[in-house]
């Protein structure tokens, strides 16, 4: 047996072992902290993620963005009008795109893709939800039995005493949802198609570009125009209006009427536009997780939103007039169904996208008897200017002039580019129309000009509008170097697409028009030809032609 170590020595050795272990542990901890610190700062320069979001959700997004900001990511949240972002997302301006876009609806993504936004995703994960409802003033709701009974959409649409408003469905996704809901509300009527047309006519007179514009027409808003009593809106917008009312806003409080069947709601998709940049995509994912976690969802609920699956996390107070109803989700219509809805709306609403071709051949200088010394062209231009009032303010028009060899070898030239009527009435376009002059010795290059305008209209066709080519001429084609009549008919027939219609309206002025020729040209596209000896009647004839195409009886 070996010699036993003294107890004191054994104690000192044990203490040394313990101290050694503690030192090793401490060193390991320090190294781990150093490594962690290095990892946390290994991003180098923080990646800036530019986020554009609709104004109503911007405060919550900004709050969550601050919470998830770290050494690797910095978020710049900007509240932007979704329509302006949608319009700007063309491939030409890729450098100006935000990295992340949170619009109010996935429909805006689909429309931006259709408009040529290139690789833009057509969908994104929803971070919140807001149902589409009919907002009705308390006075109007009371006239329909509220609060003893909750009126339906059918009640609102059928009561002629109530002034209805409508957000333009071509611009505002709430308007699209409203079209779906209105169609469902009248489906049980004896003649559903007629009832639907009648409902759209009721909505049409007070159609404004967006829901926000309708809130400015509520009783008490101070707008000098006739106030609206009810209009489609999002639940969140209605809540914010009623909260402002309780805080002292003079605008009327609204009662929310929910559709009996689900209609598409606003789904607030988070969309990554810089998908080919891994660092920005990682930052977007971090923001998305923050918005979808419990804290983010509760912040959105406090702001009046529902969860992405439509659940309400907050009970609203009774005076907010938003009952705690469960909402079933409904998808947006297919592209084909959406085009059909918007096309019918356009036909009943007379919202147009038109190219107007004005004949400036030498014969348009002919003086018109009993007109005070005015020429055919002067009377035509006067009628065209007056005709602007026949279109809705958000209709779009472009004006071309045509003769022979007007622009080099071309028989046509654009005078007023495509723009909304409201802008043309204020930006000098009317003066440019009145300044148009006939071409001395110029012939009527009708066929080439009609074909060029029709090709452009097909290329730039837009859903939700009456897509038209309107030809104002006093003669017949006399361009020996242009295409033949048979070639024109063949090409128009090949271009015509019933699912995306573009109609030609031909208006012949004076006794020299070939009515058979004009009728044949317009018939190929499902349009209409009208010939009138008296140019002073052009506005009446023009209005009748549009009404016949729209089926509106306007």
Buried (B, 14 or more C-beta within 10 A) or exposed (E): EEEEEEEEEEEEEEEEEEEEEEEEEEEEEEEEEEEEEEEEEEEEEBBEBBBBBBEBBBBBBBBBBEBBBEBBBBBBBBBBBBBEBBBBBBEEEBEEBBBBBBBBBBBBBBBBBEBEBEEBBBEBBBBBBBBBBBBBBBBBBBBBEBEEEBBBBBBBBBBEEBBBBBBBBBBBBBBBBBBBBBBBBBEEBEEEEEBBBBBBBBBBEBBBBBBBBBBBBBBEBEBEEEBBBBBBBBBBBBBBBBBBBEEEBEBBBBBBBBBEBBBBBBBBBBBBBBBEBEBBBEBBEBBBEBBBEEEBBEBBBEBBBBBBEBEBEBEBEEEBBBBEEEBEBBEBBEEEEBBBBBBBBBBBBBBBBBBBBBBBBBBBBBEBEEBEEBBBBBBBBBBBBEBBEBBBBBBBBBBBBBBBBBEEEBBBBBBBEBEBBBBBBEEEBBEEBEEBEBBEEBBBBBBBBBBBBBBBBBEBBBBBBBBBBBBBBBBBBBBEEBBEBEEBBEBBEEBBEEEEBBBBBBBBBBEBBBEEBBBBBBBBBEBBBBBBEBBBBBBEBBBEBBBBBBEBEB
